[in-house]
Amino acid sequence: VALLVLARFSFSPIDPISQEGREQTLAHLREALLGRTNEAELASLEDVPVGEGSLHVSLWHQGELKARVSARGDDMAAAVRSAAAMLAESADLDEALRRSGKLKVDRVVAVAPVASEWHPVVAMSVNPGIDGLRRCHMDVCRVMLPDDLMQQQRFGAAPLVAGIRELRLGLDATPVLEQLALDGGELERLRTESWIEHRNEAVPVIRGNTPGPHGGASSWRRAAVEAGDFILKQLQPDGRFHYIYEPLSGEYKGSSSSSLARHAGTVYSLALLYGHTKENRYRDGAEDALDWLVKRVAARCGEARVSCVVEGKLARLGSTALTVIALLEYQRRTEEVRYEEVARSLVDFLLFMQRPDGDFHHLFDLNAQGIVEEKRQMFASEEAALALVMADEVLDAPKDTQPLIRAAERALDYLTGRKYDYFLGRFSYGADHWTCIAAEEAYPRLQARRYLDFCLGYSAFVRRIQYQPGQSSPADFTGHYGFGALMVPQAPAAAGFTEAVVSTYELSRHHQAEAPALRKQISLALDAIARDQVRDDNAY
């Protein structure tokens, strides 16, 4: 029974088109689109099957689908000629669009029926960015290519089970089935091989992305600089950032709101980037954002009369710690002390919030003028540890008592020890990437080998969920972190984990115990992040 089900509902793709054939396809289509006498060869496409249905040719411009034609023929050469003729006759395309638009070809290489039209089944039947859907009845076919589903943002948008928003997995089946509705016909999955023109080359497209840079330090640096420039574009005149940008629509979401933790973390990245590039635009952007941020600092929080970063009626440890990190990284990289007194007062708040065991309270209620005892927030204690380590280095502090490094030591001792003093703590790790950044920052002032051992364990733990080359998972997952092939991994996981792994690698070198596995782990992740960045070749 299992074999019968597998045979009916799985794909059996036909052979792909050669690179020569792909380039001939685009050359012929481009000539037709520009209205030239079409002499582009299609010899390598003679007798090559069109695929499981029509050949789809799309013209994209700045994220918008401007034209699409679907053609059939006895072979690929005939289908391409037919598509070229339809494009040439399209009255909706002006001369500028014909020249500036990008041609993309989707060839259906496999089709399989969907087991059921019950919404949860449809939702989990489509591989995001790889599969499309179609329904054909008599001479009419309604098709949604992988690009269409992604452009409409149909993945991860609706709960698999009604009422459970946390279970937003797979395809939002309801609107898709409405668009594919016909009086009859079986719902089918389709898989395509796709390629797009870029600088006179045919570039393969997988899950809406192209292969991207070859990897290595030069591509990582270029990606970091381009990311920094993108951040600067999100900086508003008043010093706040836009937080969510929709590249398909060019619109911002939530622009009127503010997240102090995100704001401070973003300034931290700009200060780091300035330190590595010495490009003044990153320094200027950091200053504008810091000027806005320091206005959110309350002069007095609690009986200790210390300053804190206020959000509503609460002061959150994490937001205050990240603000300290941003201020001190700026000061360290620029040698400019304009924010030093603010940083000192906020550091006093971190010390005020530290518990005797080295951990921290996470919330302070300004109305009650007291600590909120029970509530905890992810990353907060770890960020506070890093803030104290940096404060000890950047700020002048009494050398006889060394209050800052001793407080940082208590925090790191807790985070790498007592935090996991329970049964399951021996088998797992939590949100510890800030811990390992702090441990590396603290060297050589704090040289405890247990910090390195902890971070090596953490890096090995997350390496178990890193997609490796040659695994059964999709090739475009390589270097990312995730679980199985069902859910597409996200770049923030690779970025966050890699911060910790880089720090662990540096800490291993400090201890003369370099771990080669960490270099591979870092390289794979950085290649994945650079590969997923929006570029000219994948921004169609």
Secondary structure, DSSP 8 states (H G I E B T S, - for coil): -HHHHHHHHS--------HHHHHHHHHHHHHHHTT-------GGGTT----SS-EEEEEEETTEEEEEEEE--SSHHHHHHHHHHHHHT-TT--HHHHHH-EEEEEEEEEEEE-S--SHHHHHTTS-TTTEEEEEEETTEEEEE-HHHHHHTT-BSSS-SSTT-GGG--SB-HHHHHHHT--SS--EEEEEEEEEEEETTEEEEEBTTB------SHHHHHHHHHHHHHHHHHTB-TTS-B--EEETTTTEEESTT---HHHHHHHHHHHHHHHHHH--HHHHHHHHHHHHHHHTTEEEEETTTTEEEEEETTEEEHHHHHHHHHHHHHHHHHH---TTHHHHHHHHHHHHHHB-TTS-B--EEETTTTEEE-S---TTHHHHHHHHHHHHHHHS---TTT-HHHHHHHHHHHHHTTGGG-SGGGGT---S-HHHHHHHHHHTTT---HHHHHHHHHHHHHHHTTB--TTSSS-GGGTT-B-STTTS---HHHHHHHHHHHHHHHHHHHHTT---HHHHHHHHHHHHHHHHHS--TTT--
